[in-house]
């Protein structure tokens, strides 16, 4: 009878265990090497001047500080000297059109209008019919000696003008008188009653050496007795109307005898144009009392 040799079932168990042990040891050894090669870095501390530990910049010497100050002042001066150029490609031109019977024409189109500047046609961007804009006006009255006997009539006409033209609480008006200098009699107001009351303060100031019944001496270089029309127009636009909105006009009452303005007529026209102010000049024949109480008349200067 043959004998069968018995072989243990788990014969290779020690070999497998040894192999697992060796693999585990190698893994631990490799991890240890990795940790030794790449140790964790602590976070870098910084300050407002840079990384902690960086050397601070060397302090500036007195000469360097003075030079830096000079450079800053030079740069500021260069910026201040640079001019600012402004240009406008769109200009507002207010106007009114009437027919042969002086009736207003309100149905004009852009194609019906031509605008020339230095004899060159200009492009019209748009046209608007503005019939109900607030009106800001200044009554500019000549109170020089040549208007001595005309002022009462002008006051009466001005009162009727304020009553019939002004829309209360919408339109505003002011009163300015002038001879050698301009005087504000009434500031801009929307109350016609205040304007009419202010007209009572309008009068011709006779020179101190004027004898009864005479005009007295007139010095064209002094404020009293002289007439500075162009200065009055310029000051009225600049001080009263330039910053107002809506339609702006000056109603000028004068005989046109200009003799003491520092501004030229071109200066007054240019300032009114820049401020988009329209001027309606009303010629008033001058009248004053001469020697012996005789009335002397001065014709209207149509060349104004």
Buried (B, 14 or more C-beta within 10 A) or exposed (E): EEEEEEEEEEEEEEEEEEEEEEEEEEEEEEEEEEEEEEEEEEEEEEEEEEEEEEEEEEEEEEEEEEEEEEEEEEEEEEEEEEEEEEEEEEEEEEEEEEEEEEEEEEEEEEEEEEEEEEEEEEEEEEBEEEEEEBBBBBBBBBBBBBBBBBBEEBBEEBBEBBEEEBEEEEBBBBBBBBBBBBBBBBEBBBBBEBBBEBBEEBEBBBBEEBEEEBBEEBEEEBBBBBBBBBBBBBBBBBBBBBEBEEBBBBBBBBBBBBBBBEBEBEBBBBBBBEBBBBBEBEBBBBBBBEEEEEEBEBEBBEEB
